[in-house]
Amino acid sequence: MLPVVLIVDDSLTVRMDLAEAFEAAGFRPVLSTTVAEARQALKAEPVAVAIVDVILPDEDGIELLREIRTAQSPNAPFVLLLSSEAEVQDRIRGIRVGADDYVGKPYDTNYVIARVRQLLRTRHSVESVAQQTILVIDDSATFRSELKAASPCLAEQ
């Protein structure tokens, strides 16, 4: 199953450019022109990464970011904001709301794809650390009990 990248931008050129690049890189792009369409896409299927333009025809892209962060789902998508470099205030607002990165236009497609891959690797490495097994060998039942109480993720066998 290919990771889904939601691309939310009102520019057809940007949507198609990013869609082609992500498809060639082994992702499945889902395209939205508005925040309303993006909300529907987020409800329809799990999204690994959302690339969101700040200025959209129906709403502010940062409001969509805020909704994604407020939901606090463990599988919430990473969010990269995409907008003009000149809009420094948008960059600051987006980072404060919880954007994982801010990419200025004009963007470098290779950078965007590399950044998405880097973010996804961090999620996988955190998940694999969380699934690691720790073996504690000690003949003291008291020590094992105290250790288990201090770390609920330990299971006694």
N, C-alpha and C positions, 0 to 999 in steps of 0.2 A: 504494500500500500504506500503510495507516494505521499510525502508531507504536503499538506494544503497550505498555499500562500494566498491570502486574501489581499487583493490589490484594490484600494479604494482611491480613485482619482477621477476627476471630471474631464481630464484631458484624454481623448482617445489615443493620441500618440504615446503618452506615458503608459497608459494601460497596456497597449499592444506591445510596446517595447519591453516592458517588464515581464509581461506574460510569455512572450517568445523566449526571453532569456531564462526565466525560471523553468519553463518547460524543457528547454535544452539542457538545463542543469539537473534535471531529474525531480522536479517538483510538479505539483498539480496546481496551476493558478486558477483562482476564482475571481472574477472581475465584478466590481461594483462602481457605479457612477456617483451614488449618493450615500449618505449615512443610513437612510431607510433601507436601501438595498443591502448594505453591509450588515445591518442588524438581522435581516432575514437570512443572509448567508451564514452568520455566526450561529443562528439557531438551528440551521439545517444540518450542519455537520461540524465535527471538530476541526479547528483551524490551528495550525502550528504557529504561523506568523501572519500578522496583519501589517501591511504597508499602507499608511493612511496619509493622504494629503490633508494639510491643515485647513485650507480654504476649499469648501465644497458648496455646491449650489443650495442644498437644503439646510445644512447645519455646519457647525464648526467641527472639524475632525478631532479636536482635542476633547470635545464632549463625548465622542465615541470612545476615545481612549479612557476617559473618566469612567464611563459605564463598564468597560472591560475590567478596569482595575477595581471598581466597587464590587463587582460580582465575586471577586476573590476565589475564583475556581482554581483548583490545583492544576488543571490543564489549560489555564488561560493562555491565549496566544501571546507571544512576544509582539511588541508593537514598535515599528519604526515609523516615525513621522517624516513626511516628505513635503518640503516646501521651499520657497525662495530663501536664499542665504540672507537677503536683506531684512527678513522678518525676525530679528533677534528676539523680540518680545515673545513671539510664538515659540521659539526654541526654548526659552527659559520657562514659559508656562508648561510646555509639553514635558520637559524634564521633571518639573515639580510635580506634575500629575502622575508621572510614572512611566514615561516613554523609555524604552530600552535603548533607543538611539534616535538621532535626528539627522536626516540626510538632506543636504541642500540641493536645490536644482540650480544649474544642471547637475545631474548625478552621474556617477560612474557605475554602470551596470555591474561590472565585475566586483566593485567594492560592495554593492548592495547584496549580491549573492554571497560573497565571502562573509559578510557580517551576519547574514541569516544563518549560514552554516555554523559559524562560531557560536551564535546564541543557542542553536539547537544542540550543539555538542555540550554546552554547559548544562543544559537540562538533562541530557543523557548521562553525563558524568555524575550529577547530583543524584539521579535515580539509581545508578549502579552503586554509589556509595551507600545509599539508604538500604539497599538490598544485601549488603555484605553481611557475612556471618562472622561473629566473634566467638571464638572458643575459649572458655575460661576453665582451666583445670586447677582445682584447689580442693583439698579435702575438708576444708572448714565450711560447714553448712551455714554458719553465721555470716562468714565473709560472702558466700554466694548469695545469701538472702539480702544482705545490705547492698551488694553490687546490683542485684536485680531491681531492688527498690529505687536505687539511684538512676538506673537506666532501664526504663520500661521496654525498650526494644530488645532486650536480652531475653531469651527463652531458655529455661532450664531443661536439660534432657537427661 
